[in-house]
């Protein structure tokens, strides 16, 4: 059974296994921080939100230093952007500066979905604003996780367009007090929380870059929460098509920063890129892997059935993504 209520700018959702809230004003996109509640264990997520979205970037031309107001890297920006040269393509950052998102709630057969969208209006020369983002969050019955999918349709030509998200989300902590381990499927790394007591740059440790490391069979990033002073369940974010991920960060900057960058492909106006994810609670790594394998290869999620009452949802591959309406 799934129920929902809209209270002001908050969408409250409850399933057999989860409770969650989606904010449509203020800090927006994805599931609001601290609201993904696991009924089985009593755990909550530990960060600013889950499946949160930002802006569009591209690699900076060799030797180029960013002008004022552009993306900064190195120097004073080392601890949060590292040494990786990039520049903005379009903004603003959706989560902090969109302020308010339109939304649609769709009740389906055995699930509830929420769709949100935004058009970036700030272009950074030589690029124009106008690209469109759409997010679909799907909450099935009887699962401790939800599905999420982002889809971007660009108005710009880029040699390597990048879309930045938080996946699953950042971790707020004090010297690793609220989480026990982080799991990164690339390199099959299980990292103790003690590795995140001192700040370090994203390209110092635990960085994933497509093409520079072997493509993992699964792209999973997860953290194990502490409950009652003991290791509890895992909160995982799984990008269901590993090749959709351009770069993945896992570094300490006052909190554990779990940024993920999608795309990194040449684009022309009208092109679409995206990714699909599973986000939620799992008992162990084996359960994560099994769930991932059940949905492997999805780059998007589409609803099927009559427009007003979809009967079901399905995953689609990158080449099957249809553009979202630009205006």
Secondary structure, DSSP 8 states (H G I E B T S, - for coil): --EEEEETTEEEEE-SSEEEEEESEES-SSEETT--EETTT--B--SSEESEEEEEEEE--TT----TTS---SGGGHHHHTT--EEEEEE--HHHH-EE-EEEEEE-SSEEEEEEEEE--EE-TT--S--EEEEEEEEETT-SEEEEEEEEE-SS-EEEEEEEEESS--B--STT-SEEEEEETTTTEEEEGGGGSS---TTTSS-EEBTTB---SSEEEEEEEEETTEEEEEEEEEESSGGGEEEE--EESSSEE-EEEEEEEEE-TT-EEEEEEEEEEESSHHHHHHHHHHHTT-SEEEEES-TTS--EEEEE-GGG-------
